[in-house]
Amino acid sequence: MPTSFLEIVELPDGSIVLRRADDEGVLVTLDFSDDAKAFLQGQHVEIAKAMFNVGVQMAGRMSEGELEQEEAPRVLH
């Protein structure tokens, strides 16, 4: 992926997306349920920022060969 600035935007439908600053195309979408938003007491955007931050860091490490990609199916908890 070419280097560009990324931005985190909350869309009118409540989805939080990661996209390139110079493009309307969405790279990643996060949708929190109403229950999750209530549990997070309105801090869901801050949680989304942290999730995107870690994801971008891991993607960078993978592209630099620091993380090995697993071939076996993974269980996500």
C-alpha positions as CSV (number, residue, x, y, z in Angstrom):
1,M,0.0,0.0,0.0
2,P,1.4,3.4,-0.9
3,T,2.4,5.7,1.9
4,S,-0.3,8.3,2.6
5,F,-2.0,10.0,5.5
6,L,-4.8,8.0,7.1
7,E,-7.8,9.4,8.8
8,I,-10.4,8.0,11.2
9,V,-13.9,9.2,10.5
10,E,-17.3,8.5,12.1
11,L,-19.9,8.3,9.3
12,P,-23.5,9.5,9.7
13,D,-24.7,5.9,10.1
14,G,-22.4,5.5,13.2
15,S,-19.8,3.4,11.5
16,I,-16.2,4.3,12.2
17,V,-13.9,4.0,9.2
18,L,-10.2,4.2,8.4
19,R,-9.4,5.7,5.0
20,R,-6.8,7.6,3.1
21,A,-7.0,11.3,3.7
22,D,-7.0,11.9,-0.1
23,D,-9.6,9.3,-0.9
24,E,-13.2,8.5,0.1
25,G,-12.6,4.8,-0.2
26,V,-12.8,2.9,3.0
27,L,-10.0,0.6,4.1
28,V,-11.5,-0.7,7.3
29,T,-14.9,-0.4,9.0
30,L,-15.8,-0.8,12.7
31,D,-19.4,-1.0,13.8
32,F,-20.2,-1.0,17.5
33,S,-23.5,-2.3,18.7
34,D,-25.7,-0.1,20.8
35,D,-25.0,-2.4,23.8
36,A,-21.2,-2.0,23.2
37,K,-21.6,1.8,22.9
38,A,-23.5,1.9,26.2
39,F,-21.0,-0.3,27.9
40,L,-18.1,2.0,26.6
41,Q,-20.1,5.0,27.9
42,G,-19.7,7.0,24.7
43,Q,-15.9,6.3,24.4
44,H,-16.3,3.9,21.4
45,V,-14.5,6.4,19.1
46,E,-11.4,6.3,21.4
47,I,-11.5,2.5,21.4
48,A,-11.8,2.5,17.6
49,K,-8.7,4.8,17.4
50,A,-6.7,2.4,19.6
51,M,-7.9,-0.6,17.5
52,F,-6.9,1.1,14.2
53,N,-3.6,2.2,15.7
54,V,-2.6,-1.4,16.7
55,G,-3.8,-2.7,13.3
56,V,-1.8,-0.3,11.3
57,Q,1.3,-1.0,13.5
58,M,0.9,-4.7,13.0
59,A,0.4,-4.3,9.2
60,G,3.6,-2.3,9.1
61,R,5.5,-4.9,11.0
62,M,4.2,-7.6,8.7
63,S,5.2,-5.7,5.6
64,E,8.7,-5.4,7.0
65,G,8.9,-9.1,7.7
66,E,8.9,-8.8,11.5
67,L,5.7,-10.9,11.9
68,E,5.2,-14.2,10.2
69,Q,1.9,-14.9,8.6
70,E,0.2,-18.0,9.8
71,E,-1.0,-20.5,7.3
72,A,-3.2,-22.5,9.7
73,P,-6.7,-21.4,10.5
74,R,-6.9,-19.2,13.6
75,V,-9.5,-19.0,16.3
76,L,-10.3,-15.4,17.2
77,H,-11.5,-14.8,20.7
